[in-house]
Amino acid sequence: MEIIKKQVIIIGGGAAGLVAAIFCAKNGADTIILEKNNRIGKKILVTGNGRCNLSNINLNINKYNKSEEAGKIFNQFSVEDTLNFFKSIGLMTYADSEGRIYPSTDYANSVLDVLRIKCENLNVKVVCNYEVKNIIKIEKFIITGTGDDFIADSVIVTTGGGVFEPIKKLGHSIVKCVPSLTGFKTEKEKIAGLSGIKINAKVSLNIGNKIYTENGEVIFKDEGISGIVILNMSAHLARQKTDKAILYLDLLPEFTEQSLLEYLINRKENCAYFTIEQFFTGMLHKNIARNILKSIKEFDFSKKCSTLTDTELEQIVRALKNFELKITGFYDNAQVTSGGVNLSEVINLQSKLIKGLYFAGEVLDIDGQCGGYNLQWAWSSGAVAGKSTINNN
Ligand SMILES: Cc1cc2nc3c(=O)[nH]c(=O)nc-3n(C[C@H](O)[C@H](O)[C@H](O)COP(=O)(O)OP(=O)(O)OC[C@H]3O[C@@H](n4cnc5c(N)ncnc54)[C@H](O)[C@@H]3O)c2cc1C
């Protein structure tokens, strides 16, 4: 008796699509990836600054916008399952001191290569330069695009961030897509001359009456500010679907306001030979110190620091502990999109509207913070969707 294989089409050959394809093919489906780029997995290559931070051993579901929904998928394909999966296809990995997982080679190519070779090994057909334009469901799915039409029993959409129009045509609603995990553009005057400077700060983001706080390294840029802690703040902002927020940097988080004031009063006495310009030497980058002082008043920098009054020292303390930056926009190199296919229309990654239609990865309204969270979502959802196409219907 001839065994008729189930036909599965995967739209998008990124992180989620490749893992989905491997699980479909492993379970015996005829699997085709349709990819609009000239090659699969291009984005994987740029992740983690070319090193690919593929997961995190301390995965915390609260770092996702929709933690409950994400958690249901991680219960079916966990970080451990992911690492075992990668091990089984030849990838060696390690975790850094903060739990971020990387390939042992420290090259993102290794991650793509093992996925690509496993797809070849399982006879997954890859069609590149094929942009899917429409999906029609009659009895089976008909997929049209920039090439011949395809027919499938199941379709997994893994097109990444942004709106994929064919899903809308099928009746799905899309939660507004906005950039997330990106640096902020800020008012320029306060950051003039700071570009390239890195500092460990406590960062607070005030959005309406909500305050988010995190400690970490921030990097000043020509037009704004970046660094992992800032990217995580952008995720909070993206989820609120607003850009109306104020950022406060505590530039000396190891001090309380009181202990800093006491320290500066002592410093003024111990280092009375410092000019005002030299007052922060050995303590704070001189350009940051200059901007802080300027934000208070036009000091005569050549005067001795002993001329600083107690009131001025109090103002300096307040400025250092609450360096305020108004956000004026985002940099356009966001790592992920917040928003996507509305989760209320999906059950265990399958569409509630169209049987046999699945979603995985960033196309869904699930996004995480920095540290391997987004790729972990892509791997887990890809694996679960891939298995489900075979186990269901
Ligand atoms: C610079 C950068 C660094 C990052 N670093 C990390 C990191 O270190 N760790 C981490 O966890 N996350 C990181 N991310 C985020 C991570 O890359 C994404 O979350 C992840 O790639 C999403 O996987 P995906 O498969 O859902 O989408 P994608 O990887 O975006 O794949 C979608 C695929 O679908 C294709 N496609 C789209 N539309 C169509 C169509 N109509 N027809 C056919 N094909 C289509 C696209 O060409 C693409 O290949 C980074 C992102 C960027 C941009």
The ligand as an SDF file (V2000), in Angstrom:
LIG
                    3D

 53 58  0  0  0  0  0  0  0  0999 V2000
   20.7700   42.3910   15.0110 C   0  0  0  0  0  0  0  0  0  0  0  0
   19.9440   41.3480   15.7320 C   0  0  0  0  0  0  0  0  0  0  0  0
   20.5110   40.6340   16.7650 C   0  0  0  0  0  0  0  0  0  0  0  0
   19.7520   39.7060   17.4790 C   0  0  0  0  0  0  0  0  0  0  0  0
   20.3520   38.9720   18.4490 N   0  0  0  0  0  0  0  0  0  0  0  0
   19.6340   38.0430   19.1240 C   0  0  0  0  0  0  0  0  0  0  0  0
   20.2610   37.2050   20.0960 C   0  0  0  0  0  0  0  0  0  0  0  0
   21.4760   37.2250   20.2660 O   0  0  0  0  0  0  0  0  0  0  0  0
   19.4700   36.3430   20.7800 N   0  0  0  0  0  0  0  0  0  0  0  0
   18.1160   36.2520   20.5710 C   0  0  0  0  0  0  0  0  0  0  0  0
   17.4590   35.4570   21.2360 O   0  0  0  0  0  0  0  0  0  0  0  0
   17.5100   36.9830   19.6120 N   0  0  0  0  0  0  0  0  0  0  0  0
   18.2390   37.8670   18.8800 C   0  0  0  0  0  0  0  0  0  0  0  0
   17.6250   38.5940   17.8910 N   0  0  0  0  0  0  0  0  0  0  0  0
   16.1940   38.3360   17.6030 C   0  0  0  0  0  0  0  0  0  0  0  0
   16.0480   37.0440   16.7550 C   0  0  0  0  0  0  0  0  0  0  0  0
   16.8960   37.1350   15.6450 O   0  0  0  0  0  0  0  0  0  0  0  0
   14.6010   36.8680   16.2930 C   0  0  0  0  0  0  0  0  0  0  0  0
   13.7670   36.8610   17.4150 O   0  0  0  0  0  0  0  0  0  0  0  0
   14.4450   35.5520   15.5310 C   0  0  0  0  0  0  0  0  0  0  0  0
   15.2890   35.5350   14.4120 O   0  0  0  0  0  0  0  0  0  0  0  0
   13.0030   35.3630   15.0870 C   0  0  0  0  0  0  0  0  0  0  0  0
   12.9430   34.1740   14.3560 O   0  0  0  0  0  0  0  0  0  0  0  0
   11.7530   33.9250   13.3030 P   0  0  0  0  0  0  0  0  0  0  0  0
   12.0770   32.6560   12.6290 O   0  0  0  0  0  0  0  0  0  0  0  0
   10.4720   34.0960   13.9610 O   0  0  0  0  0  0  0  0  0  0  0  0
   11.8910   35.1340   12.2710 O   0  0  0  0  0  0  0  0  0  0  0  0
   13.0820   35.4870   11.2630 P   0  0  0  0  0  0  0  0  0  0  0  0
   14.3680   34.9720   11.7880 O   0  0  0  0  0  0  0  0  0  0  0  0
   12.9420   36.9310   10.9990 O   0  0  0  0  0  0  0  0  0  0  0  0
   12.7200   34.6650    9.9540 O   0  0  0  0  0  0  0  0  0  0  0  0
   11.6200   34.9730    9.1530 C   0  0  0  0  0  0  0  0  0  0  0  0
   11.9150   34.5130    7.7330 C   0  0  0  0  0  0  0  0  0  0  0  0
   10.7330   34.6190    6.9590 O   0  0  0  0  0  0  0  0  0  0  0  0
   11.0740   35.1340    5.6900 C   0  0  0  0  0  0  0  0  0  0  0  0
    9.8560   35.7440    5.1110 N   0  0  0  0  0  0  0  0  0  0  0  0
    9.2110   36.8440    5.5450 C   0  0  0  0  0  0  0  0  0  0  0  0
    8.1330   37.0860    4.7660 N   0  0  0  0  0  0  0  0  0  0  0  0
    8.0990   36.1160    3.8380 C   0  0  0  0  0  0  0  0  0  0  0  0
    7.2290   35.8310    2.7390 C   0  0  0  0  0  0  0  0  0  0  0  0
    6.1710   36.5990    2.4540 N   0  0  0  0  0  0  0  0  0  0  0  0
    7.4920   34.7530    1.9890 N   0  0  0  0  0  0  0  0  0  0  0  0
    8.5690   33.9520    2.2400 C   0  0  0  0  0  0  0  0  0  0  0  0
    9.4280   34.1840    3.2550 N   0  0  0  0  0  0  0  0  0  0  0  0
    9.1900   35.2550    4.0540 C   0  0  0  0  0  0  0  0  0  0  0  0
   12.1810   36.1260    5.9980 C   0  0  0  0  0  0  0  0  0  0  0  0
   12.9480   36.4350    4.8540 O   0  0  0  0  0  0  0  0  0  0  0  0
   12.9660   35.3810    7.0660 C   0  0  0  0  0  0  0  0  0  0  0  0
   13.9780   34.5720    6.5330 O   0  0  0  0  0  0  0  0  0  0  0  0
   18.3810   39.5050   17.1480 C   0  0  0  0  0  0  0  0  0  0  0  0
   17.8220   40.2190   16.0860 C   0  0  0  0  0  0  0  0  0  0  0  0
   18.5920   41.1320   15.3800 C   0  0  0  0  0  0  0  0  0  0  0  0
   17.9640   41.8790   14.2240 C   0  0  0  0  0  0  0  0  0  0  0  0
  1  2  1  0
  2  3  1  0
  2 52  2  0
  3  4  2  0
  4  5  1  0
  4 50  1  0
  5  6  2  0
  6  7  1  0
  6 13  1  0
  7  8  2  0
  7  9  1  0
  9 10  1  0
 10 11  2  0
 10 12  1  0
 12 13  2  0
 13 14  1  0
 14 15  1  0
 14 50  1  0
 15 16  1  0
 16 17  1  0
 16 18  1  0
 18 19  1  0
 18 20  1  0
 20 21  1  0
 20 22  1  0
 22 23  1  0
 23 24  1  0
 24 25  2  0
 24 26  1  0
 24 27  1  0
 27 28  1  0
 28 29  2  0
 28 30  1  0
 28 31  1  0
 31 32  1  0
 32 33  1  0
 33 34  1  0
 33 48  1  0
 34 35  1  0
 35 36  1  0
 35 46  1  0
 36 37  1  0
 36 45  1  0
 37 38  2  0
 38 39  1  0
 39 40  1  0
 39 45  2  0
 40 41  1  0
 40 42  2  0
 42 43  1  0
 43 44  2  0
 44 45  1  0
 46 47  1  0
 46 48  1  0
 48 49  1  0
 50 51  2  0
 51 52  1  0
 52 53  1  0
M  END
$$$$
